[in-house]
């Protein structure tokens, strides 16, 4: 699969997850957000035939609506752990679906426990580490979402 095909698979897969899990309609974006924008970065490591990380980045101002829709509730306390856990859960779903769509059927892989952190966009792994491809999306509520495949060592 070439990089253009992989980029399309990544974009389609993430769009499907957001539509199914969060009930968000998405559009493809050319730009993401400014470097100083706060984002929630969720990282899920994977290993096996390929080793790397799936990085899910969501504009911090849009996390609560996504989490509320994901959990099916009206309001989650913005300072509570469920927001972080829900973003980790969403990252796990994205990682599993992306790897399933990208890797050949017989490929063995495992995924790790997601880590979730709030930081400036300019400080994220998506910006600071080489990636195979990145999908930049915007939900119908205006929230910017980006997902990248960061590769490590090939086994």
Backbone as JSON Lines, residues from 0, in Angstrom:
{"i":0,"aa":"X","n":[0.86,-1.16,0.0],"ca":[0.0,0.0,0.0],"c":[0.91,1.23,0.0]}
{"i":1,"aa":"X","n":[0.71,2.13,-0.97],"ca":[1.54,3.34,-1.01],"c":[1.0,4.38,-0.02]}
{"i":2,"aa":"X","n":[1.74,5.48,0.14],"ca":[1.38,6.46,1.18],"c":[0.04,7.15,0.9]}
{"i":3,"aa":"X","n":[-0.29,7.36,-0.37],"ca":[-1.58,7.97,-0.7],"c":[-2.73,7.04,-0.32]}
{"i":4,"aa":"X","n":[-2.59,5.76,-0.64],"ca":[-3.61,4.78,-0.28],"c":[-3.73,4.64,1.23]}
{"i":5,"aa":"X","n":[-2.58,4.63,1.92],"ca":[-2.59,4.5,3.37],"c":[-3.25,5.72,4.0]}
{"i":6,"aa":"X","n":[-2.97,6.89,3.48],"ca":[-3.59,8.11,3.99],"c":[-5.11,8.06,3.84]}
{"i":7,"aa":"X","n":[-5.58,7.55,2.72],"ca":[-7.03,7.43,2.51],"c":[-7.64,6.4,3.45]}
{"i":8,"aa":"X","n":[-6.95,5.26,3.65],"ca":[-7.43,4.24,4.57],"c":[-7.49,4.8,5.99]}
{"i":9,"aa":"X","n":[-6.45,5.53,6.39],"ca":[-6.42,6.14,7.72],"c":[-7.57,7.13,7.9]}
{"i":10,"aa":"X","n":[-7.75,8.0,6.92],"ca":[-8.82,9.0,6.99],"c":[-10.19,8.33,7.05]}
{"i":11,"aa":"X","n":[-10.43,7.38,6.18],"ca":[-11.73,6.69,6.16],"c":[-11.98,5.93,7.46]}
{"i":12,"aa":"X","n":[-10.95,5.27,7.97],"ca":[-11.11,4.48,9.2],"c":[-11.43,5.38,10.38]}
{"i":13,"aa":"X","n":[-10.69,6.47,10.53],"ca":[-10.92,7.38,11.64],"c":[-12.3,8.04,11.51]}
{"i":14,"aa":"X","n":[-12.67,8.42,10.3],"ca":[-14.0,9.01,10.08],"c":[-15.09,8.03,10.49]}
{"i":15,"aa":"X","n":[-14.93,6.75,10.13],"ca":[-15.92,5.73,10.5],"c":[-16.01,5.56,12.01]}
{"i":16,"aa":"X","n":[-14.87,5.53,12.69],"ca":[-14.88,5.4,14.15],"c":[-15.59,6.58,14.78]}
{"i":17,"aa":"X","n":[-15.27,7.79,14.34],"ca":[-15.91,8.98,14.91],"c":[-17.42,8.99,14.64]}
{"i":18,"aa":"X","n":[-17.81,8.54,13.47],"ca":[-19.24,8.5,13.15],"c":[-19.97,7.44,13.97]}
{"i":19,"aa":"X","n":[-19.33,6.26,14.17],"ca":[-19.98,5.17,14.9],"c":[-19.92,5.35,16.41]}
{"i":20,"aa":"X","n":[-18.77,5.76,16.94],"ca":[-18.58,5.8,18.38],"c":[-19.0,7.13,19.01]}
{"i":21,"aa":"X","n":[-18.9,8.22,18.23],"ca":[-19.13,9.54,18.8],"c":[-20.28,10.26,18.08]}
{"i":22,"aa":"X","n":[-20.83,9.64,17.05],"ca":[-21.92,10.22,16.27],"c":[-21.55,11.57,15.67]}
{"i":23,"aa":"X","n":[-20.28,11.71,15.27],"ca":[-19.8,12.96,14.69],"c":[-19.61,12.78,13.19]}
{"i":24,"aa":"X","n":[-20.11,13.72,12.43],"ca":[-19.83,13.75,11.0],"c":[-18.51,14.48,10.81]}
{"i":25,"aa":"X","n":[-17.68,14.03,9.89],"ca":[-16.36,14.62,9.74],"c":[-16.09,15.04,8.31]}
{"i":26,"aa":"X","n":[-15.24,16.04,8.18],"ca":[-14.72,16.49,6.9],"c":[-13.21,16.41,6.96]}
{"i":27,"aa":"X","n":[-12.61,16.14,5.81],"ca":[-11.15,16.12,5.73],"c":[-10.63,17.55,5.79]}
{"i":28,"aa":"X","n":[-9.55,17.76,6.54],"ca":[-8.95,19.08,6.72],"c":[-7.57,19.1,6.08]}
{"i":29,"aa":"X","n":[-7.17,20.23,5.57],"ca":[-5.81,20.4,5.09],"c":[-4.9,20.88,6.22]}
{"i":30,"aa":"X","n":[-5.45,21.7,7.07],"ca":[-4.7,22.26,8.19],"c":[-5.24,21.67,9.49]}
{"i":31,"aa":"X","n":[-4.42,21.75,10.51],"ca":[-4.91,21.31,11.81],"c":[-5.18,22.53,12.65]}
{"i":32,"aa":"X","n":[-4.47,22.74,13.69],"ca":[-4.69,23.91,14.54],"c":[-3.35,24.61,14.75]}
{"i":33,"aa":"X","n":[-3.4,25.78,15.35],"ca":[-2.18,26.54,15.61],"c":[-1.29,25.79,16.59]}
{"i":34,"aa":"X","n":[0.01,26.08,16.53],"ca":[0.97,25.42,17.4],"c":[0.69,25.62,18.89]}
{"i":35,"aa":"X","n":[0.11,26.76,19.26],"ca":[-0.16,27.06,20.67],"c":[-1.48,26.5,21.18]}
{"i":36,"aa":"X","n":[-2.27,25.91,20.3],"ca":[-3.56,25.34,20.69],"c":[-3.35,24.15,21.61]}
{"i":37,"aa":"X","n":[-4.11,24.11,22.71],"ca":[-4.05,22.95,23.61],"c":[-4.79,21.79,22.97]}
{"i":38,"aa":"X","n":[-4.17,20.62,23.03],"ca":[-4.76,19.4,22.49],"c":[-4.64,18.29,23.52]}
{"i":39,"aa":"X","n":[-5.48,17.3,23.37],"ca":[-5.36,16.08,24.17],"c":[-4.76,15.04,23.24]}
{"i":40,"aa":"X","n":[-3.58,14.56,23.61],"ca":[-2.87,13.57,22.81],"c":[-3.01,12.21,23.48]}
{"i":41,"aa":"X","n":[-3.52,11.24,22.73],"ca":[-3.67,9.87,23.21],"c":[-2.78,8.99,22.35]}
{"i":42,"aa":"X","n":[-1.89,8.25,22.99],"ca":[-0.93,7.41,22.28],"c":[-1.18,5.95,22.6]}
{"i":43,"aa":"X","n":[-1.2,5.12,21.55],"ca":[-1.35,3.68,21.72],"c":[-0.2,3.02,20.97]}
{"i":44,"aa":"X","n":[0.68,2.37,21.73],"ca":[1.82,1.67,21.12],"c":[1.33,0.34,20.57]}
{"i":45,"aa":"X","n":[1.97,-0.09,19.48],"ca":[1.69,-1.42,18.94],"c":[3.01,-2.11,18.64]}
{"i":46,"aa":"X","n":[2.99,-3.44,18.68],"ca":[4.2,-4.2,18.4],"c":[3.82,-5.5,17.73]}
{"i":47,"aa":"X","n":[4.81,-6.11,17.13],"ca":[4.63,-7.35,16.38],"c":[5.5,-7.27,15.15]}
{"i":48,"aa":"X","n":[4.94,-7.59,13.99],"ca":[5.68,-7.48,12.74],"c":[6.15,-6.05,12.54]}
{"i":49,"aa":"X","n":[5.33,-5.11,12.9],"ca":[5.68,-3.69,12.87],"c":[5.57,-3.16,14.3]}
{"i":50,"aa":"X","n":[6.39,-2.19,14.62],"ca":[6.37,-1.57,15.94],"c":[6.21,-0.07,15.76]}
{"i":51,"aa":"X","n":[5.34,0.52,16.55],"ca":[5.15,1.95,16.44],"c":[4.07,2.44,17.38]}
{"i":52,"aa":"X","n":[3.49,3.56,17.04],"ca":[2.47,4.2,17.87],"c":[1.39,4.79,16.99]}
{"i":53,"aa":"X","n":[0.16,4.66,17.41],"ca":[-0.94,5.39,16.8],"c":[-1.17,6.59,17.71]}
{"i":54,"aa":"X","n":[-1.09,7.78,17.14],"ca":[-1.26,9.02,17.9],"c":[-2.59,9.66,17.51]}
{"i":55,"aa":"X","n":[-3.47,9.83,18.48],"ca":[-4.76,10.51,18.29],"c":[-4.67,11.85,19.0]}
{"i":56,"aa":"X","n":[-4.93,12.91,18.27],"ca":[-4.85,14.25,18.84],"c":[-6.18,14.95,18.62]}
{"i":57,"aa":"X","n":[-6.76,15.47,19.7],"ca":[-8.04,16.17,19.64],"c":[-7.88,17.54,20.28]}
{"i":58,"aa":"X","n":[-8.38,18.54,19.6],"ca":[-8.37,19.9,20.13],"c":[-9.03,19.88,21.51]}
{"i":59,"aa":"X","n":[-8.34,20.4,22.53],"ca":[-8.82,20.29,23.92],"c":[-10.21,20.87,24.11]}
{"i":60,"aa":"X","n":[-10.52,21.96,23.43],"ca":[-11.85,22.57,23.58],"c":[-12.97,21.67,23.08]}
{"i":61,"aa":"X","n":[-12.66,20.68,22.27],"ca":[-13.68,19.79,21.75],"c":[-13.74,18.43,22.41]}
{"i":62,"aa":"X","n":[-12.9,18.21,23.41],"ca":[-12.85,16.89,24.06],"c":[-14.14,16.58,24.81]}
{"i":63,"aa":"X","n":[-14.64,17.52,25.61],"ca":[-15.84,17.24,26.4],"c":[-17.04,16.84,25.56]}
{"i":64,"aa":"X","n":[-17.37,17.57,24.48],"ca":[-18.49,17.11,23.65],"c":[-18.25,15.7,23.07]}
{"i":65,"aa":"X","n":[-17.01,15.42,22.64],"ca":[-16.71,14.08,22.12],"c":[-16.89,13.02,23.19]}
{"i":66,"aa":"X","n":[-16.36,13.29,24.39],"ca":[-16.47,12.34,25.49],"c":[-17.93,12.14,25.89]}
{"i":67,"aa":"X","n":[-18.69,13.22,25.99],"ca":[-20.11,13.1,26.35],"c":[-20.85,12.22,25.35]}
{"i":68,"aa":"X","n":[-20.58,12.44,24.06],"ca":[-21.24,11.62,23.03],"c":[-20.75,10.17,23.07]}
{"i":69,"aa":"X","n":[-19.46,9.98,23.31],"ca":[-18.88,8.65,23.37],"c":[-19.46,7.85,24.53]}
{"i":70,"aa":"X","n":[-19.63,8.53,25.68],"ca":[-20.16,7.86,26.86],"c":[-21.69,7.85,26.92]}
{"i":71,"aa":"X","n":[-22.31,8.63,26.02],"ca":[-23.77,8.67,25.99],"c":[-24.37,9.38,27.18]}
{"i":72,"aa":"X","n":[-23.73,10.47,27.61],"ca":[-24.25,11.2,28.76],"c":[-24.33,12.7,28.43]}
{"i":73,"aa":"X","n":[-25.0,13.44,29.29],"ca":[-25.17,14.87,29.06],"c":[-23.94,15.67,29.42]}
{"i":74,"aa":"X","n":[-23.26,15.27,30.48],"ca":[-22.13,16.07,30.93],"c":[-21.17,15.24,31.75]}
{"i":75,"aa":"X","n":[-19.88,15.4,31.46],"ca":[-18.82,14.78,32.24],"c":[-18.03,15.9,32.87]}
{"i":76,"aa":"X","n":[-17.69,15.77,34.13],"ca":[-16.88,16.77,34.82],"c":[-15.55,16.9,34.08]}
{"i":77,"aa":"X","n":[-15.22,18.11,33.6],"ca":[-14.01,18.29,32.81],"c":[-12.72,17.95,33.55]}
{"i":78,"aa":"X","n":[-12.75,17.94,34.87],"ca":[-11.56,17.63,35.63],"c":[-11.53,16.18,36.1]}
{"i":79,"aa":"X","n":[-12.54,15.42,35.72],"ca":[-12.61,14.04,36.21],"c":[-11.8,13.1,35.33]}
{"i":80,"aa":"X","n":[-11.48,11.97,35.89],"ca":[-10.72,10.95,35.18],"c":[-11.5,10.31,34.03]}
{"i":81,"aa":"X","n":[-12.84,10.24,34.07],"ca":[-13.55,9.63,32.95],"c":[-13.23,10.27,31.59]}
{"i":82,"aa":"X","n":[-12.94,11.58,31.57],"ca":[-12.59,12.21,30.3],"c":[-11.31,11.61,29.75]}
{"i":83,"aa":"X","n":[-10.32,11.46,30.61],"ca":[-9.04,10.89,30.2],"c":[-9.22,9.42,29.8]}
{"i":84,"aa":"X","n":[-9.97,8.68,30.6],"ca":[-10.2,7.27,30.29],"c":[-10.99,7.1,28.99]}
{"i":85,"aa":"X","n":[-11.96,7.97,28.77],"ca":[-12.75,7.89,27.53],"c":[-11.88,8.19,26.31]}
{"i":86,"aa":"X","n":[-11.0,9.18,26.42],"ca":[-10.11,9.48,25.29],"c":[-9.16,8.31,25.04]}
{"i":87,"aa":"X","n":[-8.71,7.66,26.1],"ca":[-7.88,6.46,25.95],"c":[-8.66,5.34,25.29]}
{"i":88,"aa":"X","n":[-9.92,5.18,25.68],"ca":[-10.77,4.16,25.05],"c":[-11.01,4.44,23.59]}
{"i":89,"aa":"X","n":[-11.25,5.7,23.26],"ca":[-11.43,6.08,21.86],"c":[-10.14,5.84,21.07]}
{"i":90,"aa":"X","n":[-9.0,6.15,21.67],"ca":[-7.71,5.91,21.01],"c":[-7.49,4.42,20.76]}
{"i":91,"aa":"X","n":[-7.91,3.58,21.72],"ca":[-7.79,2.12,21.53],"c":[-8.63,1.65,20.36]}
{"i":92,"aa":"X","n":[-9.85,2.16,20.25],"ca":[-10.73,1.78,19.15],"c":[-10.11,2.22,17.82]}
{"i":93,"aa":"X","n":[-9.62,3.47,17.77],"ca":[-8.99,3.98,16.55],"c":[-7.78,3.12,16.19]}
{"i":94,"aa":"X","n":[-6.92,2.84,17.18],"ca":[-5.71,2.06,16.91],"c":[-6.05,0.67,16.37]}
{"i":95,"aa":"X","n":[-6.99,0.0,17.01],"ca":[-7.37,-1.34,16.55],"c":[-7.93,-1.33,15.14]}
{"i":96,"aa":"X","n":[-8.79,-0.39,14.85],"ca":[-9.39,-0.3,13.51],"c":[-8.35,0.08,12.45]}
{"i":97,"aa":"X","n":[-7.45,1.02,12.79],"ca":[-6.42,1.45,11.84],"c":[-5.49,0.28,11.53]}
{"i":98,"aa":"X","n":[-5.04,-0.43,12.55],"ca":[-4.12,-1.56,12.33],"c":[-4.81,-2.66,11.53]}
{"i":99,"aa":"X","n":[-6.07,-2.92,11.84],"ca":[-6.84,-3.94,11.11],"c":[-6.98,-3.57,9.63]}
{"i":100,"aa":"X","n":[-7.21,-2.3,9.35],"ca":[-7.37,-1.85,7.96],"c":[-6.05,-1.77,7.22]}
{"i":101,"aa":"X","n":[-4.96,-1.48,7.93],"ca":[-3.67,-1.22,7.31],"c":[-2.84,-2.48,7.11]}
{"i":102,"aa":"X","n":[-2.76,-3.32,8.14],"ca":[-1.84,-4.45,8.1],"c":[-2.45,-5.65,7.37]}
{"i":103,"aa":"X","n":[-1.61,-6.44,6.72],"ca":[-2.12,-7.65,6.06],"c":[-2.8,-8.56,7.08]}
{"i":104,"aa":"X","n":[-3.75,-9.36,6.6],"ca":[-4.6,-10.16,7.46],"c":[-3.84,-11.08,8.41]}
{"i":105,"aa":"X","n":[-2.75,-11.66,7.98],"ca":[-2.0,-12.62,8.8],"c":[-0.98,-11.96,9.73]}
{"i":106,"aa":"X","n":[-0.95,-10.64,9.8],"ca":[0.04,-9.94,10.61],"c":[-0.3,-10.06,12.09]}
{"i":107,"aa":"X","n":[0.69,-10.41,12.88],"ca":[0.53,-10.47,14.34],"c":[0.9,-9.12,14.94]}
{"i":108,"aa":"X","n":[0.07,-8.64,15.84],"ca":[0.39,-7.4,16.54],"c":[-0.35,-7.38,17.87]}
{"i":109,"aa":"X","n":[0.15,-6.58,18.76],"ca":[-0.52,-6.33,20.04],"c":[-0.52,-4.83,20.27]}
{"i":110,"aa":"X","n":[-1.48,-4.36,21.05],"ca":[-1.51,-2.94,21.36],"c":[-1.4,-2.75,22.86]}
{"i":111,"aa":"X","n":[-0.82,-1.61,23.24],"ca":[-0.59,-1.31,24.64],"c":[-1.71,-0.51,25.25]}
{"i":112,"aa":"X","n":[-1.52,-0.15,26.49],"ca":[-2.47,0.7,27.23],"c":[-2.25,2.14,26.78]}
{"i":113,"aa":"X","n":[-3.3,2.85,26.44],"ca":[-3.11,4.23,25.95],"c":[-2.61,5.17,27.05]}
{"i":114,"aa":"X","n":[-1.82,6.13,26.62],"ca":[-1.44,7.22,27.52],"c":[-2.12,8.48,27.0]}
{"i":115,"aa":"X","n":[-2.61,9.31,27.9],"ca":[-3.37,10.5,27.52],"c":[-2.77,11.69,28.25]}
{"i":116,"aa":"X","n":[-2.53,12.76,27.5],"ca":[-1.9,13.95,28.08],"c":[-2.38,15.2,27.34]}
{"i":117,"aa":"X","n":[-2.55,16.3,28.07],"ca":[-2.91,17.58,27.47],"c":[-1.63,18.4,27.32]}
{"i":118,"aa":"X","n":[-1.43,18.97,26.12],"ca":[-0.23,19.76,25.84],"c":[-0.49,20.66,24.65]}
{"i":119,"aa":"X","n":[0.45,21.53,24.35],"ca":[0.34,22.35,23.16],"c":[0.55,21.47,21.93]}
{"i":120,"aa":"X","n":[-0.16,21.81,20.85],"ca":[-0.02,21.07,19.6],"c":[1.44,20.96,19.18]}
{"i":121,"aa":"X","n":[2.21,22.03,19.35],"ca":[3.62,22.05,18.93],"c":[4.49,21.07,19.71]}
{"i":122,"aa":"X","n":[4.0,20.57,20.85],"ca":[4.78,19.66,21.69],"c":[4.41,18.19,21.49]}
{"i":123,"aa":"X","n":[3.49,17.9,20.6],"ca":[3.0,16.53,20.45],"c":[3.93,15.68,19.6]}
{"i":124,"aa":"X","n":[3.77,14.38,19.72],"ca":[4.56,13.45,18.92],"c":[4.18,13.54,17.45]}
{"i":125,"aa":"X","n":[2.92,13.87,17.18],"ca":[2.48,14.02,15.8],"c":[3.3,15.08,15.08]}
{"i":126,"aa":"X","n":[3.66,16.14,15.78],"ca":[4.44,17.23,15.19],"c":[5.93,16.92,15.21]}
{"i":127,"aa":"X","n":[6.41,16.27,16.27],"ca":[7.84,16.15,16.5],"c":[8.49,14.83,16.12]}
{"i":128,"aa":"X","n":[7.72,13.88,15.65],"ca":[8.3,12.61,15.24],"c":[7.86,12.29,13.82]}
{"i":129,"aa":"X","n":[8.73,11.61,13.08],"ca":[8.34,11.24,11.71],"c":[7.16,10.27,11.73]}
{"i":130,"aa":"X","n":[6.29,10.43,10.77],"ca":[5.13,9.55,10.7],"c":[4.96,9.02,9.27]}
{"i":131,"aa":"X","n":[4.32,7.87,9.19],"ca":[4.04,7.26,7.89],"c":[2.99,8.07,7.17]}
{"i":132,"aa":"X","n":[1.95,8.45,7.9],"ca":[0.91,9.29,7.33],"c":[0.1,9.9,8.45]}
{"i":133,"aa":"X","n":[-0.66,10.9,8.09],"ca":[-1.51,11.58,9.07],"c":[-2.85,11.89,8.42]}
{"i":134,"aa":"X","n":[-3.92,11.77,9.21],"ca":[-5.25,12.16,8.77],"c":[-5.68,13.35,9.6]}
{"i":135,"aa":"X","n":[-6.1,14.41,8.94],"ca":[-6.57,15.61,9.63],"c":[-8.05,15.77,9.32]}
{"i":136,"aa":"X","n":[-8.85,15.81,10.37],"ca":[-10.3,15.86,10.22],"c":[-10.87,16.97,11.09]}
{"i":137,"aa":"X","n":[-12.1,17.37,10.74],"ca":[-12.84,18.3,11.59],"c":[-14.25,17.76,11.72]}
{"i":138,"aa":"X","n":[-14.74,17.73,12.96],"ca":[-16.09,17.22,13.18],"c":[-17.12,18.29,12.83]}
{"i":139,"aa":"X","n":[-18.37,17.88,12.75],"ca":[-19.44,18.82,12.42],"c":[-19.61,19.89,13.5]}
{"i":140,"aa":"X","n":[-19.07,19.67,14.69],"ca":[-19.12,20.7,15.73],"c":[-17.89,21.62,15.68]}
{"i":141,"aa":"X","n":[-16.99,21.38,14.71],"ca":[-15.83,22.25,14.53],"c":[-14.57,21.8,15.24]}
{"i":142,"aa":"X","n":[-14.61,20.65,15.91],"ca":[-13.44,20.15,16.64],"c":[-12.43,19.53,15.67]}
{"i":143,"aa":"X","n":[-11.17,19.94,15.82],"ca":[-10.1,19.38,15.0],"c":[-9.63,18.07,15.62]}
{"i":144,"aa":"X","n":[-9.45,17.06,14.77],"ca":[-8.98,15.74,15.17],"c":[-7.89,15.33,14.19]}
{"i":145,"aa":"X","n":[-6.8,14.79,14.7],"ca":[-5.74,14.28,13.82],"c":[-5.3,12.93,14.35]}
{"i":146,"aa":"X","n":[-4.93,12.05,13.42],"ca":[-4.41,10.73,13.78],"c":[-3.2,10.47,12.9]}
{"i":147,"aa":"X","n":[-2.15,9.94,13.5],"ca":[-0.94,9.61,12.74],"c":[-0.46,8.23,13.11]}
{"i":148,"aa":"X","n":[0.22,7.6,12.15],"ca":[0.91,6.34,12.41],"c":[2.39,6.67,12.51]}
{"i":149,"aa":"X","n":[2.96,6.46,13.69],"ca":[4.37,6.69,13.93],"c":[5.04,5.33,13.98]}
{"i":150,"aa":"X","n":[5.97,5.08,13.1],"ca":[6.62,3.77,13.06],"c":[7.89,3.76,13.86]}
{"i":151,"aa":"X","n":[8.13,2.65,14.51],"ca":[9.37,2.42,15.23],"c":[10.24,1.47,14.43]}
{"i":152,"aa":"X","n":[10.69,0.44,15.1],"ca":[11.59,-0.54,14.49],"c":[10.79,-1.56,13.71]}
{"i":153,"aa":"X","n":[11.28,-1.94,12.56],"ca":[10.67,-3.01,11.77],"c":[11.24,-4.32,12.27]}
{"i":154,"aa":"X","n":[10.39,-5.32,12.56],"ca":[10.92,-6.61,12.96],"c":[10.84,-7.6,11.82]}
